[in-house]
Amino acid sequence: MEGKEILKELEGISKTLVWYSPSQIEIGQHLSDPDGIYGDRPWPVSPETGEFLYNFILKNYIKNVVELGTGIGYSGVWMGLALKKQSGKLSTIEKRDYKFNIAKDYFKKADINAEIFEEEIETALPKIVKELQTADLLFFDANRSKFIQYLEALSPIITEKTFLIVDNTTDMKERLEAFKEYLQKAGWKIEELETGDGLWICTK
C-alpha cells in the first residue's frame, strides 16, 4: 500500500514523543518525569483502526471527511491515502502547534488533500460547514464531553448518507454514555465494533 513508510514513521514518533508546556519546562517538570506521565502524548488510533478507516472510505466511496482531533496526523494519513484514490478531501482540526506542525509535514509527505485548522474545534467547525456542502464521513476523536455540541454544529452538512465514526468506545465507554443516548434519541443507528479501542459506526 502507498504510504506505508510514512505511517511507520508516524507510529515511531507516537511511541516516543512527549510534549511539555513552557510552564512545565520552566519548573523543570520534564526533567523529573521519566515516564512522561505529566506530558502531552499524541495518542494516535491503533494501526488496526487506521486500516479499518482506510478500507471503509474506499468501500463506501467517501469523498469528504471531517476529522475532530488531528493529533500528529496518523489517522489523517490513513484516511487521506484512501481519499486520494477518490479525489477526496480531509478537513481536520488540531489546536496544539507541535501536533499541527508534525501532521502538516506528514500530510505533505503523503501528498494528500488535507486542510488542517490550527485552532479550537468550536471556531473551526463553522468554517468547515461554510466550505462543504455535505460531509460523507465524520470521525470523532477529540473531547468526548463536547461531542453533542460538535455534532449539532455540523448538522448543516449532515445528510441521510453521512457516516459518523466514533473512536475509543470501549476504553472510554462511560464518558460516551450521554452521547450514545443523544444519538439514539436523534435516530442514529449504532453498530459497535471491537476494532482497536472500540469504534461506533453510526448512520441516520
C-alpha positions in Angstrom: 0.0 0.0 0.0 1.2 3.5 -0.8 2.3 5.5 2.2 3.5 2.6 4.4 6.8 4.1 5.2 5.2 7.4 6.2 2.8 5.6 8.5 5.6 3.6 10.1 7.5 6.9 10.8 4.4 8.4 12.5 4.0 5.2 14.5 7.6 5.6 15.7 7.0 9.3 16.6 3.8 8.5 18.5 5.6 6.0 20.7 8.4 8.3 21.8 7.0 11.9 21.7 6.1 13.6 24.9 5.4 17.4 24.8 5.7 19.7 27.8 4.2 23.1 28.1 6.6 26.1 28.6 5.3 26.4 32.2 6.2 22.8 32.9 9.7 23.3 31.4 10.2 26.4 33.4 9.8 24.5 36.7 11.8 21.5 35.4 9.0 19.0 35.4 10.2 17.5 32.2 13.5 16.6 33.9 11.8 14.7 36.7 9.2 12.8 34.6 11.0 9.8 33.2 7.7 8.0 32.3 6.2 11.1 30.6 3.1 11.0 32.7 2.8 14.7 33.1 3.5 15.5 29.4 1.1 15.5 26.5 1.3 12.5 24.2 -0.1 12.1 20.7 -2.4 9.1 21.5 -3.0 8.1 17.8 -5.5 5.4 16.7 -4.3 1.9 16.5 -2.9 0.6 13.2 -5.9 -1.7 13.1 -8.2 1.3 13.4 -6.2 3.2 10.7 -6.5 0.3 8.3 -10.2 0.0 9.0 -10.8 3.7 8.2 -8.8 3.3 5.0 -10.8 0.4 3.8 -14.1 1.9 5.0 -13.5 5.1 2.9 -12.7 3.0 -0.2 -15.6 0.6 0.3 -18.2 3.4 0.7 -16.8 5.8 -1.9 -16.2 8.5 0.7 -15.2 11.9 -0.8 -15.3 14.4 2.2 -14.1 13.5 5.7 -14.3 15.8 8.7 -12.0 14.7 11.5 -12.1 16.1 15.0 -8.7 15.7 16.6 -5.8 15.5 14.2 -3.1 14.6 16.7 0.1 14.2 14.8 -1.8 13.1 11.7 -1.6 9.3 11.9 -5.3 8.7 11.4 -5.4 11.5 8.9 -2.7 10.0 6.7 -4.6 6.6 6.7 -7.8 8.4 5.6 -6.1 10.8 3.3 -4.4 8.0 1.4 -7.8 6.4 0.7 -9.4 9.8 -0.2 -6.5 10.4 -2.6 -7.7 7.4 -4.7 -11.1 9.0 -5.0 -10.1 12.7 -5.4 -11.5 13.4 -1.9 -10.6 15.8 0.8 -9.8 15.6 4.5 -10.8 18.6 6.8 -9.2 18.2 10.2 -8.6 20.2 13.4 -5.7 20.4 15.8 -5.1 23.3 18.3 -1.7 22.2 19.7 1.0 23.7 17.5 3.5 20.9 17.9 1.0 18.3 16.7 -0.3 20.6 14.0 3.3 21.0 12.6 4.0 17.3 12.6 0.7 16.5 10.9 1.1 19.2 8.3 4.6 17.9 7.4 3.4 14.3 7.0 0.3 15.3 5.0 2.6 17.0 2.6 4.9 13.9 2.5 2.0 11.7 1.8 0.8 14.1 -0.9 -2.8 14.1 0.4 -5.5 16.7 0.0 -5.9 17.8 3.7 -6.9 21.1 5.1 -5.8 21.3 8.8 -7.2 24.0 11.1 -4.9 25.1 13.9 -7.5 26.3 16.3 -10.2 25.2 18.7 -12.8 22.9 17.3 -15.6 25.3 18.2 -14.1 28.0 15.9 -13.1 25.7 13.1 -16.5 24.0 12.6 -18.4 27.0 11.3 -15.6 27.4 8.7 -15.8 23.8 7.6 -19.6 24.0 7.4 -19.3 27.0 5.2 -16.8 25.3 2.9 -18.5 21.9 2.5 -22.0 21.2 1.0 -22.1 17.8 2.7 -19.9 15.5 4.8 -19.7 11.9 3.8 -17.9 10.9 7.0 -17.4 12.4 10.4 -14.6 11.0 12.5 -14.8 12.0 16.2 -11.6 11.5 18.3 -11.5 14.6 20.5 -13.1 16.0 23.7 -15.8 13.5 24.4 -17.7 15.8 26.7 -18.4 18.1 23.7 -19.4 15.6 21.1 -23.1 16.6 21.2 -22.1 20.3 20.7 -19.8 19.3 17.8 -22.4 17.2 16.1 -25.0 19.9 16.3 -22.6 22.4 14.9 -22.0 20.1 11.9 -25.8 19.4 11.4 -26.0 21.7 8.2 -23.7 19.3 6.3 -25.1 16.0 7.7 -27.3 14.1 5.3 -29.0 10.7 5.5 -25.9 9.3 3.8 -23.4 10.7 6.3 -21.5 8.2 8.4 -20.3 9.1 11.9 -17.4 7.0 13.3 -16.5 7.4 17.0 -13.2 6.2 18.4 -12.3 4.8 21.9 -15.8 3.5 22.5 -14.5 0.6 24.7 -11.8 2.2 26.9 -13.9 5.4 27.3 -17.3 3.8 27.4 -18.5 5.7 30.5 -17.5 9.1 29.1 -19.6 8.4 25.9 -22.9 7.3 27.6 -24.6 10.7 27.3 -23.5 11.0 23.6 -24.8 7.5 22.9 -28.2 8.3 24.4 -28.3 11.5 22.4 -27.6 9.7 19.2 -30.2 7.1 19.8 -32.9 9.7 20.6 -31.9 11.6 17.4 -32.5 8.4 15.3 -28.9 7.4 14.7 -28.3 3.6 14.4 -25.1 2.5 16.1 -23.0 -0.5 15.2 -20.4 -1.3 17.8 -17.1 -2.8 16.8 -14.2 -4.1 18.9 -11.6 -2.7 16.4 -8.7 -1.0 18.2 -10.0 0.7 21.3 -13.6 0.3 20.1 -15.5 2.0 17.3 -19.1 3.0 16.7 -20.3 3.2 13.1 -23.3 5.4 13.2 -25.8 6.0 10.4 -29.1 8.0 10.1 
